[in-house]
Amino acid sequence: MIKINIKDQDLSHEIFELLRIYFPSREKEKDISANLEKNILTIELDNKKYKINIENLDKNKVKKEILLILKEKLENKINFGTLTGMRPTKKFLKLLENFDFDEAKKILKEDYLLSDEAIEMISMVGKNEMEILKEGKNKFSIYVHIPFCPSICKYCSFKTLVNKNNELIKNYVKFLIKEIKAFSNKKERPHSIYIGGGTPSAIGKENLKLILEVLKESFLEPYEFTVECGRPETIDDEILRTLKDFGVNRISINPQTMNDETLKNIGRNHTSQDIIKAYELTKNYNFIVNMDLIIGLPFESHEMIINSLNKVLELKPQNITIHTLALKRGSELMKEEFFEKNLNITFDEIGNIMLKNFYKPYYMYRQKRILMDGQNIGWTLGGFPSIYNVVMIEEKESILGFGMCASSKFLNFEEDRFEKFINFKDIKEYMTRIDEIIEKKKILQKNFL
């Protein structure tokens, strides 16, 4: 176990996350500990003690010293160095406010210990993000959450519900509509609207149509309108025509892998051929399409990962998002204690394949318990980056979140701060306490927007 004995809760959390990233086996197996007494931080590992004088050191410098002193013992290669959070590009963009590109990259290497590969990727993503973010100040986006899916994937930790209870779906949509109507705004055009989940297309055309109608009634036409249609078995002409009629211009079709045996193993009810058929169907409606892949799914070899990537590249969707598996609490994989220790593929290799196929990286984020200190990267072909993905990750504009689990962020640019409000994560609590949610969010909205 990882044991931290430090009174400063912020420092304790930072050190815990650092040790969890670079000593993943220690979270459940052999012990590693960190104790702080009179400015001396003691790391105990394999019956050996490592001492660091942290007087006058900020949190980042403390983490840097830990990595340097334990360098030979680390289980993961140093990739993102001391940047243990989910938004490494946010640090880079902040540095660019005071330094040029070369100096910012030098700081990432020397002060934060990032690898050359990570720095190069962050700088490419940062350049592409800046084009989107310069348009985002004082704008707002909308997120609508649909918590229903045809089945629960083994890696999923979301509060997802299987779409078998039609009455529950109808009730959820009713309360969701009430929440959306309460924040109607016909004065400002949303930068983007994103309906995610779950699988929004799994609730059926009529329920989805009700949500699209209330969004059209409550808000002006967004610059970008995305709906996740992740599972191919939920995609047909009726759904696609409905989306098109309401101005949706982007959809997601998410294979996660193009290997049929893996799809079966992770709890999916479709084949790779179903994915291809669904993608071909969308061509009739001229949507911008994103497709997701996950690196590190159970028992997938290097060859299987490259096979999935090549099959998706053959389709040439405008966006491909490549995730690295993160083992989340509550997921079946976490319960099975799955941990891929022999994953022999590099992010550099994946990046080179994408660049050779003319895709550009435009946003990046990371997650807790992500394999190999990895990353999730969105790639675009032909200049079709997702506005919502960028502004959500970089926290550069206010976001109104609707539905169970949805997160709202209200930004104040003058004071460089934001307030977050997260809706209840239990569907019954969300529906029974909808008036309370609306009231509290309206207060925050008034103070920030």
Disulfide bonds with the S-S distance in Angstrom:
none
